[in-house]
Amino acid sequence: MPGGEPSFHYSGTFAVEKQYADKIKFSLVKIYYKDEIIHQSKPYLQFFDEGVDDTAKMIKFNFYSEQGIKVTEKMMIAETVNFLFIFESDNEVIEKEMKEITLTRAY
């Protein structure tokens, strides 16, 4: 809504080998501006069923943040951010990083 309260959100898609889909847990998303965490949260997951059949080797999931995350001053000045995705599987922590993701602003 134009003129509404500013909010922040993230979303994306990831794929997991079908044999591991039941074992992996997407625990946390951390977002960094420079070397400082500006947001962290547990993502929501949605099964992405396009093209999945018995012969598929990968299963895709959409992930997204909760709605209404308040925009901070650091979020307003950041042009790019780094994401750290934290997964767990069989009591092991797996971290995947994406760097220099450009923020898109809508007014």
Buried (B, 14 or more C-beta within 10 A) or exposed (E): EEEEEEEBEBEBEBEBEBEEBEEBEBBBBBBBBEEEEBBEEBBEEEEBEEEBEEEEEEBBBBBBBEEEBEBBEBBEEBEEBBBBBBBBEEEEEEEEEEEEBEBEEEE
